[in-house]
Amino acid sequence: RWNVLHLSPTTARFLQQAGGVPARRLTDQVRPELRDEVHAVLHRALEDPAPHLSPAVAVAFNGAPHHVVVIAQRHAPGGEGRTLILVTFL
């Protein structure tokens, strides 16, 4: 379901929480510029345990352009038969 279980302190700049009820799904929280690539690497990580990298995506932070790469990798199995995926933004 792509629900977020934990966030590191520096993740905030890659996410945008809309007004209303807080989103739990990563694909609903991530900045629009990164949404397609996050969705794609999450699906690839479910199919194959190897790390999966997205192409570089142009994102503006405080008006300055940056290129962001998303890495998704299956993590140790979660409880209740869940598959956990570690997502890293570079």
N, CA, C and O of each residue as an XYZ file, in Angstrom:
360
protein
N       0.815     -1.210      0.000
C       0.000      0.000      0.000
C       0.848      1.259      0.000
O       0.318      2.368     -0.071
N       2.161      1.094      0.079
C       3.118      2.208      0.050
C       3.016      3.126      1.259
O       3.432      4.281      1.176
N       2.473      2.649      2.386
C       2.363      3.478      3.584
C       3.727      3.756      4.182
O       4.581      2.871      4.237
N       3.932      4.979      4.628
C       5.187      5.395      5.241
C       5.196      4.905      6.687
O       4.239      5.123      7.430
N       6.295      4.235      7.086
C       6.430      3.746      8.455
C       7.411      4.583      9.266
O       7.300      4.658     10.490
N       8.376      5.215      8.590
C       9.401      5.996      9.276
C       9.976      7.012      8.305
O      10.130      6.726      7.117
N      10.295      8.201      8.809
C      10.933      9.246      7.997
C      12.208      9.701      8.676
O      12.244      9.860      9.896
N      13.254      9.910      7.892
C      14.469     10.503      8.449
C      14.261     12.016      8.535
O      13.382     12.548      7.857
N      15.048     12.723      9.353
C      14.860     14.170      9.527
C      15.033     14.982      8.239
O      14.463     16.067      8.124
N      15.793     14.490      7.284
C      16.057     15.266      6.069
C      15.106     14.950      4.922
O      15.279     15.475      3.822
N      14.125     14.119      5.151
C      13.201     13.711      4.092
C      12.196     14.790      3.720
O      11.658     14.768      2.614
N      11.936     15.715      4.597
C      10.856     16.695      4.411
C      10.924     17.441      3.087
O       9.881     17.732      2.502
N      12.099     17.756      2.604
C      12.171     18.535      1.365
C      11.731     17.746      0.132
O      11.484     18.333     -0.922
N      11.633     16.430      0.253
C      11.188     15.603     -0.868
C       9.688     15.322     -0.825
O       9.131     14.745     -1.758
N       9.042     15.731      0.256
C       7.621     15.453      0.446
C       6.826     16.744      0.508
O       7.358     17.796      0.861
N       5.543     16.656      0.162
C       4.623     17.789      0.264
C       3.299     17.266      0.766
O       2.604     16.537      0.059
N       2.952     17.628      1.962
C       1.700     17.188      2.563
C       0.602     18.167      2.162
O       0.729     19.369      2.396
N      -0.462     17.669      1.569
C      -1.581     18.513      1.170
C      -2.436     18.824      2.390
O      -2.298     18.165      3.421
N      -3.312     19.811      2.291
C      -4.228     20.127      3.376
C      -5.236     19.005      3.572
O      -5.443     18.183      2.679
N      -5.852     18.976      4.726
C      -6.846     17.948      5.012
C      -6.239     16.803      5.794
O      -5.256     16.985      6.511
N      -6.817     15.636      5.659
C      -6.339     14.453      6.372
C      -4.933     14.113      5.870
O      -4.719     14.034      4.661
N      -3.975     13.911      6.775
C      -2.608     13.588      6.350
C      -2.558     12.305      5.524
O      -3.204     11.311      5.855
N      -1.791     12.346      4.463
C      -1.612     11.169      3.613
C      -0.655     10.202      4.291
O       0.291     10.629      4.953
N      -0.887      8.924      4.136
C       0.012      7.902      4.679
C       0.845      7.275      3.581
O       1.956      6.808      3.832
N       0.316      7.258      2.359
C       1.015      6.622      1.244
C       2.145      7.518      0.755
O       1.960      8.723      0.585
N       3.297      6.936      0.534
C       4.442      7.694      0.039
C       4.131      8.352     -1.294
O       4.525      9.495     -1.528
N       3.434      7.648     -2.165
C       3.134      8.208     -3.482
C       2.183      9.399     -3.404
O       2.105     10.182     -4.351
N       1.462      9.552     -2.297
C       0.608     10.722     -2.094
C       1.363     11.867     -1.413
O       0.941     13.021     -1.494
N       2.465     11.556     -0.750
C       3.238     12.559     -0.019
C       4.385     13.163     -0.825
O       4.760     14.314     -0.602
N       4.929     12.413     -1.736
C       6.131     12.850     -2.444
C       5.825     14.024     -3.378
O       4.711     14.158     -3.884
N       6.818     14.855     -3.592
C       6.654     16.011     -4.488
C       6.182     15.537     -5.866
O       6.597     14.473     -6.325
N       5.323     16.311     -6.526
C       4.779     15.889     -7.824
C       5.853     15.549     -8.860
O       5.652     14.648     -9.674
N       6.977     16.245     -8.844
C       8.039     15.989     -9.829
C       8.625     14.592     -9.668
O       9.142     14.028    -10.632
N       8.552     14.025     -8.463
C       9.166     12.728     -8.176
C       8.170     11.573     -8.174
O       8.568     10.409     -8.124
N       6.886     11.887     -8.227
C       5.840     10.879     -8.031
C       5.945      9.701     -9.007
O       5.881      8.550     -8.574
N       6.101      9.950    -10.279
C       6.149      8.849    -11.259
C       7.353      7.944    -11.024
O       7.239      6.721    -11.104
N       8.505      8.542    -10.734
C       9.709      7.738    -10.533
C       9.648      6.943     -9.234
O      10.106      5.800     -9.191
N       9.093      7.526     -8.176
C       8.936      6.789     -6.918
C       8.012      5.595     -7.144
O       8.310      4.485     -6.702
N       6.915      5.816     -7.818
C       5.973      4.732     -8.105
C       6.669      3.615     -8.899
O       6.491      2.434     -8.597
N       7.445      3.984     -9.891
C       8.119      2.985    -10.735
C       9.145      2.173     -9.946
O       9.182      0.949    -10.076
N       9.981      2.826     -9.127
C      11.003      2.074     -8.386
C      10.380      1.219     -7.284
O      10.923      0.166     -6.948
N       9.261      1.644     -6.721
C       8.572      0.808     -5.739
C       8.093     -0.492     -6.378
O       8.250     -1.570     -5.805
N       7.515     -0.383     -7.555
C       7.059     -1.595     -8.257
C       8.227     -2.503     -8.619
O       8.135     -3.721     -8.465
N       9.315     -1.927     -9.092
C      10.482     -2.752     -9.444
C      11.063     -3.438     -8.206
O      11.499     -4.586     -8.286
N      11.071     -2.746     -7.063
C      11.602     -3.333     -5.832
C      10.749     -4.507     -5.352
O      11.270     -5.432     -4.727
N       9.458     -4.481     -5.632
C       8.609     -5.618     -5.267
C       8.911     -6.843     -6.112
O       8.787     -7.972     -5.638
N       9.306     -6.628     -7.355
C       9.569     -7.733     -8.269
C      10.956     -8.332     -8.094
O      11.161     -9.512     -8.378
N      11.922     -7.522     -7.625
C      13.315     -7.949     -7.583
C      13.973     -7.337     -6.342
O      13.867     -6.127     -6.139
N      14.650     -8.137     -5.507
C      15.222     -7.611     -4.272
C      16.445     -6.695     -4.460
O      16.885     -6.060     -3.502
N      16.985     -6.621     -5.650
C      18.137     -5.748     -5.887
C      17.730     -4.281     -5.758
O      16.556     -3.956     -5.933
N      18.673     -3.393     -5.454
C      18.353     -1.964     -5.421
C      17.962     -1.472     -6.810
O      18.528     -1.910     -7.812
N      17.004     -0.569     -6.867
C      16.548     -0.007     -8.140
C      16.670      1.509     -8.080
O      16.204      2.142     -7.134
N      17.301      2.084     -9.100
C      17.515      3.524     -9.179
C      16.635      4.125    -10.246
O      16.433      3.537    -11.309
N      16.114      5.298     -9.958
C      15.357      6.054    -10.957
C      16.335      6.876    -11.783
O      17.477      7.080    -11.371
N      15.903      7.346    -12.932
C      16.699      8.358    -13.629
C      16.704      9.633    -12.787
O      15.841      9.809    -11.926
N      17.652     10.508    -13.024
C      17.700     11.789    -12.319
C      16.495     12.636    -12.719
O      16.150     12.730    -13.896
N      15.867     13.247    -11.730
C      14.691     14.081    -11.943
C      15.036     15.499    -11.503
O      15.586     15.691    -10.418
N      14.723     16.486    -12.324
C      14.976     17.884    -11.969
C      13.944     18.350    -10.954
O      12.739     18.243    -11.182
N      14.434     18.873     -9.819
C      13.573     19.391     -8.748
C      14.175     20.707     -8.279
O      15.390     20.815     -8.113
N      13.328     21.703     -8.067
C      13.803     23.002     -7.578
C      13.609     23.076     -6.072
O      12.490     22.937     -5.579
N      14.695     23.295     -5.340
C      14.661     23.511     -3.905
C      15.014     24.969     -3.656
O      16.119     25.404     -3.980
N      14.085     25.727     -3.082
C      14.297     27.159     -2.822
C      14.721     27.893     -4.096
O      15.566     28.787     -4.053
N      14.134     27.511     -5.219
C      14.405     28.162     -6.488
C      15.653     27.677     -7.204
O      15.882     28.051     -8.354
N      16.463     26.855     -6.556
C      17.690     26.344     -7.174
C      17.442     24.940     -7.727
O      16.924     24.075     -7.021
N      17.817     24.712     -9.003
C      17.573     23.392     -9.588
C      18.551     22.335     -9.054
O      19.739     22.600     -8.871
N      18.025     21.148     -8.813
C      18.822     20.001     -8.367
C      18.325     18.771     -9.106
O      17.181     18.724     -9.559
N      19.192     17.781     -9.222
C      18.780     16.498     -9.785
C      18.673     15.498     -8.651
O      19.590     15.355     -7.842
N      17.543     14.807     -8.600
C      17.268     13.852     -7.533
C      17.137     12.464     -8.148
O      16.470     12.276     -9.165
N      17.790     11.495     -7.508
C      17.671     10.092     -7.883
C      16.993      9.383     -6.720
O      17.302      9.644     -5.557
N      16.079      8.496     -7.037
C      15.368      7.731     -6.013
C      15.862      6.293     -6.078
O      15.945      5.699     -7.153
N      16.190      5.739     -4.912
C      16.603      4.341     -4.815
C      15.565      3.608     -3.972
O      15.174      4.092     -2.910
N      15.124      2.460     -4.433
C      14.206      1.615     -3.664
C      14.790      0.219     -3.586
O      15.233     -0.351     -4.584
N      14.780     -0.323     -2.359
C      15.307     -1.668     -2.152
C      14.481     -2.370     -1.091
O      14.127     -1.793     -0.063
N      14.182     -3.637     -1.372
C      13.466     -4.436     -0.378
C      14.303     -4.520      0.881
O      15.524     -4.667      0.832
N      13.620     -4.423      2.006
C      14.263     -4.476      3.311
C      13.850     -5.785      3.969
O      13.041     -6.529      3.414
N      14.390     -6.070      5.132
C      14.020     -7.295      5.842
C      12.494     -7.399      5.920
O      11.818     -6.384      6.091
N      11.951     -8.600      5.800
C      10.493     -8.754      5.818
C       9.872     -8.151      7.074
O      10.412     -8.265      8.174
N       8.740     -7.516      6.882
C       8.008     -6.952      8.013
C       7.087     -7.992      8.613
O       6.936     -9.087      8.070
N       6.487     -7.661      9.706
C       5.539     -8.572     10.344
C       4.283     -8.723      9.511
O       4.027     -7.933      8.602
N       3.509     -9.736      9.825
C       2.228     -9.981      9.178
C       2.343    -10.154      7.665
O       1.420     -9.799      6.932
N       3.461    -10.694      7.191
C       3.624    -10.944      5.772
C       3.842     -9.713      4.919
O       3.747     -9.795      3.694
N       4.133     -8.566      5.533
C       4.357     -7.329      4.773
C       5.737     -7.325      4.139
O       6.683     -7.893      4.684
N       5.845     -6.692      3.001
C       7.126     -6.443      2.363
C       7.498     -4.997      2.632
O       6.727     -4.091      2.315
N       8.661     -4.769      3.210
C       9.125     -3.416      3.493
C      10.107     -2.992      2.414
O      10.926     -3.789      1.956
N      10.018     -1.733      2.015
C      10.918     -1.186      0.993
C      11.551      0.077      1.545
O      10.859      0.986      2.003
N      12.872      0.123      1.496
C      13.617      1.302      1.904
C      13.742      2.217      0.700
O      14.249      1.807     -0.344
N      13.277      3.475      0.839
C      13.349      4.453     -0.248
C      14.329      5.535      0.185
O      14.209      6.104      1.271
N      15.299      5.810     -0.682
C      16.317      6.814     -0.408
C      16.303      7.848     -1.514
O      16.224      7.503     -2.693
N      16.380      9.112     -1.139
C      16.447     10.214     -2.097
C      17.879     10.740     -2.104
O      18.416     11.097     -1.056
N      18.495     10.788     -3.282
C      19.843     11.349     -3.420
C      19.791     12.621     -4.221
O      20.825     13.249     -4.450
